[in-house]
Every structure is written in C-alpha cells, then in structure tokens.
C-alpha cells in the first residue's frame, strides 16, 4: 500500500485524533476526574488502537509513528493554545523538528 493513500491518511488521522482526545481527557482528569475525562480517555485510546491495527497491515511502523505523532502534535498543541498553555521558543523549535522529520520521511 502506498503511504499517501487517502484511506491510510484518514486512518492515521483517526489514530492521531484518538490520541489527542485521550490526552485532552487526561488533562481534564489532572484537574478533576469526571465522566467526560474518562470517556475521552477510553474512546480516544480505543479509536487509536483500532486505526493503528489496520494501518500496521500496510504501513511500516516507523513511518506510521511519525505521521501519527505529527498529526497528534497539531491537535494537542491547538488544544494547549486554546486553554492558554502555549509554548516557549525552545519548545516551539522542538515541535518544528517533529514536522521537519515528517517532511524528510515523506519526501
């Protein structure tokens, strides 16, 4: 299977969204456990697991990991900025390196 196949990109994005939702749930739980936090964590990890199992049938693990991490990074950082937890310069440069690595791999 080709990495940039639309179906594979949708599955990779689904996995990233799942991890992002689980992370948001964990952030909510860090302040106070609640049903919403638990649901986000469980549904997020379940969605990520299901999508990754299918993806691992046709995509190399290293490439898959980079694609998912890059998409998850965008989701989680967007949430972080939305709740007022931005990045400093050093952390921003680290984030840029994630996307630079993805560009190198997909080239």
Backbone as CSV, one residue per row, in Angstrom:
resi,resn,N_x,N_y,N_z,CA_x,CA_y,CA_z,C_x,C_y,C_z
1,UNK,0.836,-1.185,0.000,0.000,0.000,0.000,0.877,1.243,0.000
2,UNK,0.409,2.242,-0.644,1.151,3.492,-0.705,0.805,4.348,0.514
3,UNK,1.801,4.994,1.091,1.605,5.763,2.314,0.572,6.869,2.148
4,UNK,0.583,7.542,1.033,-0.293,8.689,0.858,-1.679,8.319,0.341
5,UNK,-2.015,7.059,0.343,-3.352,6.604,0.001,-4.344,7.310,0.927
6,UNK,-5.448,7.808,0.368,-6.427,8.564,1.147,-6.949,7.772,2.336
7,UNK,-7.232,6.504,2.136,-7.751,5.661,3.218,-6.742,5.579,4.368
8,UNK,-5.476,5.426,4.023,-4.450,5.337,5.054,-4.276,6.655,5.799
9,UNK,-4.370,7.763,5.072,-4.258,9.065,5.731,-5.433,9.293,6.682
10,UNK,-6.619,8.869,6.283,-7.790,9.001,7.150,-7.604,8.160,8.411
11,UNK,-7.106,6.942,8.251,-6.859,6.091,9.419,-5.773,6.677,10.321
12,UNK,-4.719,7.219,9.729,-3.656,7.831,10.535,-4.204,9.041,11.286
13,UNK,-5.032,9.825,10.625,-5.637,10.980,11.285,-6.587,10.524,12.393
14,UNK,-7.316,9.422,12.161,-8.197,8.870,13.190,-7.392,8.458,14.420
15,UNK,-6.259,7.809,14.203,-5.396,7.421,15.324,-4.900,8.661,16.070
16,UNK,-4.477,9.665,15.320,-3.980,10.894,15.944,-5.081,11.598,16.732
17,UNK,-6.280,11.647,16.169,-7.402,12.261,16.884,-7.698,11.465,18.154
18,UNK,-7.640,10.139,18.048,-7.862,9.303,19.228,-6.862,9.617,20.333
19,UNK,-5.583,9.669,19.980,-4.560,10.003,20.976,-4.764,11.422,21.507
20,UNK,-5.152,12.327,20.620,-5.408,13.706,21.050,-6.554,13.777,22.045
21,UNK,-7.641,13.065,21.759,-8.782,13.045,22.681,-8.390,12.442,24.026
22,UNK,-7.617,11.367,23.985,-7.167,10.747,25.237,-6.306,11.726,26.035
23,UNK,-5.460,12.473,25.360,-4.611,13.456,26.037,-5.459,14.562,26.663
24,UNK,-6.453,15.024,25.933,-7.350,16.046,26.472,-8.093,15.494,27.687
25,UNK,-8.534,14.236,27.598,-9.186,13.601,28.739,-8.265,13.525,29.944
26,UNK,-7.008,13.190,29.700,-6.049,13.126,30.807,-5.803,14.509,31.409
27,UNK,-5.778,15.536,30.568,-5.607,16.898,31.079,-6.799,17.273,31.958
28,UNK,-8.007,16.941,31.514,-9.197,17.198,32.324,-9.129,16.420,33.640
29,UNK,-8.703,15.162,33.565,-8.617,14.324,34.765,-7.558,14.831,35.731
30,UNK,-6.532,15.494,35.205,-5.484,16.007,36.094,-6.017,17.111,37.003
31,UNK,-7.060,17.796,36.555,-7.683,18.831,37.383,-8.750,18.212,38.283
32,UNK,-9.563,17.344,37.687,-10.620,16.676,38.454,-11.184,15.545,37.607
33,UNK,-11.201,14.342,38.195,-11.767,13.205,37.483,-13.250,13.434,37.282
34,UNK,-13.716,13.078,36.113,-15.132,13.172,35.819,-15.474,12.215,34.697
35,UNK,-16.754,12.077,34.428,-17.202,11.159,33.388,-16.667,11.572,32.012
36,UNK,-16.669,12.870,31.729,-16.174,13.328,30.428,-14.710,12.950,30.233
37,UNK,-13.900,13.133,31.263,-12.481,12.779,31.173,-12.322,11.288,30.892
38,UNK,-13.037,10.471,31.617,-12.951,9.023,31.425,-13.400,8.587,30.051
39,UNK,-14.486,9.179,29.576,-14.999,8.832,28.244,-13.996,9.228,27.165
40,UNK,-13.426,10.433,27.270,-12.443,10.869,26.272,-11.221,9.953,26.266
41,UNK,-10.771,9.558,27.446,-9.602,8.680,27.523,-9.910,7.323,26.893
42,UNK,-11.012,6.716,27.289,-11.356,5.384,26.769,-11.647,5.397,25.274
43,UNK,-12.476,6.320,24.830,-12.802,6.375,23.401,-11.588,6.754,22.563
44,UNK,-10.777,7.668,23.093,-9.584,8.085,22.355,-8.613,6.940,22.145
45,UNK,-8.293,6.232,23.215,-7.361,5.113,23.076,-7.961,3.980,22.243
46,UNK,-9.260,3.739,22.360,-9.894,2.686,21.570,-9.845,3.022,20.079
47,UNK,-10.161,4.271,19.729,-10.113,4.686,18.323,-8.692,4.586,17.776
48,UNK,-7.718,5.037,18.560,-6.322,4.972,18.119,-5.880,3.528,17.923
49,UNK,-6.246,2.668,18.850,-5.863,1.257,18.753,-6.446,0.613,17.495
50,UNK,-7.727,0.825,17.266,-8.370,0.216,16.103,-7.745,0.714,14.794
51,UNK,-7.532,2.013,14.701,-6.947,2.580,13.477,-5.521,2.076,13.266
52,UNK,-4.730,2.009,14.326,-3.340,1.569,14.180,-3.238,0.099,13.802
53,UNK,-4.113,-0.721,14.324,-4.073,-2.143,13.962,-4.260,-2.304,12.459
54,UNK,-5.222,-1.598,11.897,-5.455,-1.671,10.448,-4.268,-1.091,9.693
55,UNK,-3.752,0.032,10.160,-2.625,0.680,9.483,-1.371,-0.184,9.475
56,UNK,-1.136,-0.914,10.555,0.082,-1.725,10.647,0.109,-2.866,9.644
57,UNK,-1.020,-3.145,9.029,-1.060,-4.182,7.985,-0.426,-3.708,6.690
58,UNK,-0.331,-2.377,6.506,0.146,-1.906,5.220,1.163,-0.790,5.249
59,UNK,1.540,-0.325,6.444,2.480,0.784,6.546,3.581,0.396,7.524
60,UNK,4.818,0.728,7.185,5.933,0.449,8.084,5.753,1.214,9.384
61,UNK,6.093,0.575,10.483,5.862,1.130,11.810,6.533,2.482,12.001
62,UNK,7.767,2.641,11.573,8.482,3.903,11.760,7.800,5.066,11.067
63,UNK,7.409,4.856,9.826,6.734,5.905,9.059,5.376,6.199,9.681
64,UNK,4.653,5.154,10.031,3.343,5.310,10.654,3.442,6.150,11.927
65,UNK,4.418,5.839,12.745,4.605,6.544,14.004,4.840,8.035,13.766
66,UNK,5.683,8.368,12.797,5.962,9.779,12.517,4.725,10.527,12.039
67,UNK,3.943,9.902,11.173,2.734,10.555,10.656,1.750,10.805,11.801
68,UNK,1.538,9.795,12.634,0.591,9.936,13.743,1.080,10.970,14.753
69,UNK,2.355,10.925,15.092,2.902,11.886,16.061,2.766,13.317,15.547
70,UNK,3.027,13.534,14.270,2.922,14.886,13.717,1.475,15.386,13.789
71,UNK,0.520,14.540,13.405,-0.882,14.953,13.454,-1.343,15.150,14.899
72,UNK,-0.947,14.250,15.772,-1.316,14.382,17.190,-0.715,15.649,17.787
73,UNK,0.504,15.976,17.394,1.151,17.189,17.881,0.322,18.420,17.535
74,UNK,-0.165,18.485,16.311,-1.005,19.617,15.910,-2.276,19.696,16.749
75,UNK,-2.901,18.552,16.974,-4.149,18.523,17.737,-3.918,18.955,19.182
76,UNK,-2.921,18.362,19.827,-2.675,18.655,21.242,-2.172,20.085,21.423
77,UNK,-1.305,20.557,20.542,-0.827,21.935,20.667,-1.948,22.935,20.429
78,UNK,-2.851,22.632,19.526,-4.014,23.504,19.304,-4.847,23.598,20.574
79,UNK,-5.060,22.459,21.223,-5.801,22.453,22.489,-5.036,23.219,23.562
80,UNK,-3.735,23.013,23.625,-2.919,23.707,24.632,-3.026,25.228,24.466
81,UNK,-2.937,25.692,23.223,-3.073,27.133,22.989,-4.479,27.612,23.347
82,UNK,-5.493,26.780,23.056,-6.880,27.150,23.351,-7.125,27.316,24.847
83,UNK,-6.407,26.558,25.673,-6.594,26.672,27.121,-5.531,27.566,27.762
84,UNK,-4.757,28.245,26.930,-3.791,29.210,27.444,-2.439,28.643,27.839
85,UNK,-2.115,27.455,27.364,-0.820,26.842,27.676,0.031,26.763,26.408
86,UNK,0.554,27.888,25.976,1.360,27.924,24.769,2.760,27.380,24.994
87,UNK,3.602,27.527,23.996,4.975,27.034,24.051,5.953,28.205,24.092
88,UNK,7.103,27.978,24.730,8.166,28.967,24.645,8.970,28.697,23.370
89,UNK,9.995,29.485,23.121,10.765,29.356,21.882,11.422,27.992,21.749
90,UNK,12.038,27.522,22.812,12.724,26.228,22.768,11.744,25.084,22.476
91,UNK,10.599,25.101,23.129,9.582,24.069,22.900,9.028,24.150,21.483
92,UNK,8.863,25.362,20.976,8.382,25.543,19.601,9.369,24.964,18.594
93,UNK,10.658,25.173,18.837,11.678,24.610,17.947,11.634,23.079,17.974
94,UNK,11.389,22.497,19.123,11.229,21.046,19.215,10.056,20.567,18.377
95,UNK,8.954,21.307,18.413,7.794,20.971,17.594,8.101,21.060,16.104
96,UNK,8.867,22.069,15.725,9.259,22.217,14.321,10.077,21.011,13.868
97,UNK,10.924,20.495,14.741,11.736,19.326,14.394,10.870,18.098,14.102
98,UNK,9.753,17.973,14.798,8.834,16.858,14.520,8.354,16.935,13.076
99,UNK,7.943,18.125,12.661,7.431,18.281,11.302,8.541,18.204,10.256
100,UNK,9.721,18.642,10.597,10.861,18.509,9.676,11.164,17.030,9.449
101,UNK,11.121,16.240,10.503,11.335,14.807,10.361,10.289,14.149,9.482
102,UNK,9.054,14.579,9.613,7.987,14.035,8.771,8.224,14.374,7.305
103,UNK,8.654,15.597,7.034,8.934,16.007,5.655,10.052,15.154,5.059
104,UNK,11.088,14.897,5.843,12.211,14.065,5.370,11.725,12.654,5.030
105,UNK,10.890,12.089,5.879,10.409,10.730,5.673,9.470,10.636,4.483
106,UNK,8.615,11.614,4.291,7.618,11.552,3.218,8.161,12.020,1.878
107,UNK,9.351,12.559,1.855,9.921,13.063,0.600,10.270,11.942,-0.341
